[in-house]
Amino acid sequence: MLDTSRVNHIKLAYYFWLDEFHCSCCKTVRIHPRLLSVLSTFRSMVGVPVKIRSGYRCSRHNQDVSDKYNSLHLYGMAVDTEGYIVGINRVQALAIEAGFTGVLYYPKRKFWHLDVRDSKPFTSLIAV
């Protein structure tokens, strides 16, 4: 049997491996250079590991997990993350300062959506 457990396990940046960003269903990966740069800056600023729950998503996987047909995950411009020990307001401030333009927190599901969309920075608390 072919062992695929280390597919995409390539050091991408000081804090991150390529396989942290790949689609969980097909192992395809896309990552926008600005996302990696901003995420690396954010990781340095927050001072604790950033666990990526979802990076790139192929269209099939995106349909399974999201109602956003044009999700920035499809373009490698967004990550969903978890695991911060600092407060919500601090994470939001650091994410904007690092360069994220979309900073959304989902408290019931305990994760952050961070993206580098082409817009002015905004934050939101999502009730779902």
C-alpha positions in Angstrom: 0.0 0.0 0.0 1.2 3.5 -0.9 2.0 5.6 2.1 0.6 9.1 1.5 0.9 10.4 5.1 3.9 12.6 4.2 2.5 14.1 0.9 3.2 17.8 0.9 5.2 17.6 4.1 7.6 20.3 3.0 8.8 23.2 5.1 7.1 26.3 3.6 8.1 29.0 6.1 9.7 29.2 9.5 6.4 28.2 11.3 4.5 26.4 8.6 4.6 23.2 6.5 2.9 22.9 3.1 0.6 20.1 4.2 -1.0 22.3 6.8 -2.6 24.2 3.9 -3.6 21.3 1.6 -7.2 20.3 0.9 -8.1 17.5 3.4 -9.9 15.4 0.7 -7.5 15.5 -2.2 -4.2 16.9 -0.8 -4.2 19.6 -3.5 -2.7 22.9 -2.3 -2.8 26.5 -3.3 -1.5 29.3 -1.2 -1.4 32.9 -2.1 2.1 34.4 -1.2 0.4 37.3 0.7 -1.5 34.8 2.9 1.8 33.0 3.9 3.6 36.3 4.5 0.8 37.8 6.7 0.2 34.5 8.5 3.9 34.2 9.3 3.9 37.8 10.6 0.8 37.1 12.7 2.3 34.0 14.2 5.4 35.9 15.3 3.2 38.6 16.8 0.8 36.3 18.6 3.7 34.3 20.2 1.9 30.9 20.2 1.4 28.2 17.6 -1.3 28.8 15.0 -3.1 25.6 14.2 -4.6 25.6 10.7 -7.9 23.8 10.6 -8.6 24.5 7.0 -6.4 26.1 4.2 -7.0 25.5 0.6 -10.3 23.7 -0.4 -11.0 22.1 -3.7 -14.5 23.0 -5.0 -15.9 19.6 -4.0 -14.7 19.9 -0.5 -15.8 23.5 -0.2 -19.4 22.4 -1.2 -19.3 19.8 1.5 -18.3 22.3 4.3 -19.4 25.7 3.3 -22.3 27.6 1.7 -19.9 30.1 0.2 -19.6 29.2 -3.4 -16.9 31.7 -4.0 -14.9 31.1 -0.8 -11.5 32.6 -0.5 -10.3 29.1 0.5 -10.8 28.1 -3.1 -8.0 30.6 -4.1 -5.6 29.9 -1.3 -6.3 33.3 0.3 -7.9 32.1 3.6 -7.2 29.9 6.6 -9.4 28.8 9.5 -7.3 28.6 12.6 -7.6 27.7 16.3 -5.7 27.5 19.6 -4.9 31.0 20.8 -4.5 31.7 24.5 -4.8 35.5 24.2 -8.2 37.2 24.2 -10.5 37.8 21.2 -9.9 41.5 21.0 -6.1 40.9 21.1 -6.3 38.3 18.3 -8.4 40.7 16.2 -6.0 43.6 16.7 -2.9 41.5 16.0 -4.5 39.9 12.9 -5.3 43.4 11.4 -1.9 44.7 12.4 -0.2 41.7 10.7 -2.1 42.5 7.4 -5.2 40.3 7.4 -8.2 42.0 5.7 -10.8 39.6 6.9 -10.9 38.5 10.5 -13.9 36.6 11.6 -14.4 34.6 14.8 -16.9 31.8 15.2 -17.2 31.3 19.0 -19.6 28.4 19.0 -17.2 26.4 16.7 -14.1 28.0 18.3 -12.2 29.0 15.2 -11.0 32.1 13.4 -11.3 32.7 9.7 -8.4 34.9 8.5 -8.0 36.1 4.9 -6.2 38.5 2.6 -9.2 39.6 0.5 -8.8 42.8 -1.5 -10.7 45.2 0.7 -10.4 47.4 3.7 -9.8 45.4 6.9 -12.8 44.3 8.9 -13.6 42.0 11.8 -16.7 40.2 12.8 -18.1 37.9 15.4 -20.2 35.2 13.8 -23.0 33.6 15.9 -23.1 30.2 14.2 
